[in-house]
Amino acid sequence: MATTTATITLSSPDLLTDSLSITSQATLSKAGTTTGLDQVRMGRNEIPTGTSFDLLDGTTAAIDKANKVYIKNLSTDETYYVTLVIDAQTIGRLYAGDWMFIPWNVDDATHDLEVTATTGTNIIEWACFHEGETLGTSAD
């Protein structure tokens, strides 16, 4: 079985008066087990100003399963940002160059992860490491 490991390193030589260097590593596990997540959906989308886009759809996600989400705003204009919303609750903004890595809880089909571009066309790169998605067969 595949194991997915996430490593994040934060460093800053000029933060406050002391330098900062933190590295954290974690195995992304399925809900209630030590078996690693072995499924991923990913993409890169251009989102024009004023457009809301369901980046991850709660109706297709596995309910009450492990989901870890990475999102980065690849825009370079510092005035560009996107707003992130889950189930009508704003969880934050990603300005140009910002990124996030969070667990995403889907306990019903309304928990879409929505992205809205507020200024300019933002380029969003994303990945969702997850479990429980079963693909249907072709009806050809």
C-alpha positions in Angstrom: 0.0 0.0 0.0 1.3 3.5 -0.9 2.3 5.9 1.8 1.9 9.6 1.3 4.2 11.8 3.4 4.0 15.6 3.6 7.1 17.6 4.6 6.9 21.3 5.4 9.9 23.5 6.1 9.6 27.1 7.3 12.7 29.3 7.6 13.4 33.0 8.1 16.7 34.5 8.9 15.2 37.9 9.8 12.1 37.0 11.8 12.1 39.2 14.9 15.6 39.0 16.4 16.3 35.3 16.1 16.3 33.2 13.0 13.6 30.6 12.6 13.9 27.1 11.1 11.2 24.5 11.5 10.7 21.2 9.6 7.7 19.0 10.2 6.9 15.7 8.5 3.8 13.6 8.7 2.4 10.5 7.1 -1.1 11.3 5.7 -3.2 8.4 7.0 -6.7 7.2 6.3 -9.4 7.8 8.9 -8.9 5.7 12.0 -5.9 3.7 10.6 -2.2 4.0 10.1 -2.6 3.1 6.4 -1.4 5.9 4.2 -3.7 7.9 1.9 -3.2 6.6 -1.6 -5.6 8.7 -3.8 -5.1 12.2 -5.1 -7.0 14.7 -7.2 -5.1 17.7 -8.4 -5.4 20.6 -10.8 -4.5 24.1 -11.9 -7.2 26.6 -12.5 -7.4 30.2 -13.7 -10.2 32.0 -11.8 -11.3 35.4 -13.1 -12.3 38.3 -10.8 -15.7 37.8 -9.3 -15.9 34.1 -10.2 -16.7 31.5 -7.6 -15.5 28.0 -8.3 -16.1 24.8 -6.4 -12.6 23.6 -6.2 -13.6 20.4 -4.3 -17.2 19.2 -4.4 -18.7 17.8 -1.2 -21.1 15.6 -3.2 -18.3 13.6 -4.7 -16.1 13.4 -1.6 -16.2 10.4 0.8 -18.2 11.4 3.8 -16.3 11.4 7.2 -13.0 10.2 5.6 -9.5 11.6 5.6 -9.0 14.5 3.2 -5.9 16.8 3.2 -5.9 19.8 0.9 -3.0 21.8 -0.5 -3.8 25.1 -2.4 -1.4 27.7 -3.7 -2.2 31.1 -5.3 0.4 31.2 -8.2 -0.5 34.8 -9.0 2.4 37.3 -8.9 0.5 40.6 -8.5 0.5 41.3 -4.8 -2.9 42.9 -4.9 -4.5 39.6 -6.2 -6.2 37.2 -3.8 -8.8 34.5 -3.5 -11.3 33.9 -0.7 -11.7 30.3 0.5 -15.1 29.2 1.7 -16.4 25.9 3.1 -20.1 25.4 3.7 -20.8 29.2 3.5 -18.1 29.9 6.1 -15.1 32.0 5.0 -11.9 30.2 6.1 -9.4 32.8 4.8 -7.7 34.5 1.9 -4.7 33.4 -0.2 -2.8 36.4 -1.6 -0.3 36.1 -4.5 2.3 33.5 -3.5 0.4 32.3 -0.4 -0.4 28.6 0.1 -2.2 26.4 2.7 -2.3 22.8 3.7 -5.3 21.8 5.8 -7.5 18.8 6.7 -10.9 19.1 4.9 -13.8 17.6 6.8 -16.8 16.5 4.6 -19.6 15.3 6.9 -22.3 16.1 4.3 -22.6 17.1 0.7 -22.8 20.8 1.4 -19.1 21.1 2.5 -17.8 22.2 -0.9 -14.4 24.0 -0.9 -15.1 27.1 -2.9 -12.6 29.6 -4.2 -13.6 33.2 -5.3 -11.2 35.5 -7.1 -11.6 39.0 -5.7 -9.0 40.9 -7.8 -7.6 39.9 -11.2 -7.4 36.5 -12.7 -5.8 34.2 -10.1 -4.0 31.0 -11.0 -4.6 28.3 -8.4 -2.7 25.1 -8.0 -4.2 22.5 -5.8 -4.1 18.8 -4.7 -6.5 16.8 -2.5 -5.0 13.7 -0.9 -8.0 11.5 0.1 -9.5 8.1 0.6 -12.8 6.5 -0.4 -13.4 7.6 -4.0 -14.6 4.8 -6.2 -14.7 5.4 -9.9 -17.6 4.2 -11.9 -17.4 2.0 -15.0 -17.9 3.2 -18.5 -21.4 2.7 -19.9 -20.2 2.4 -23.5 
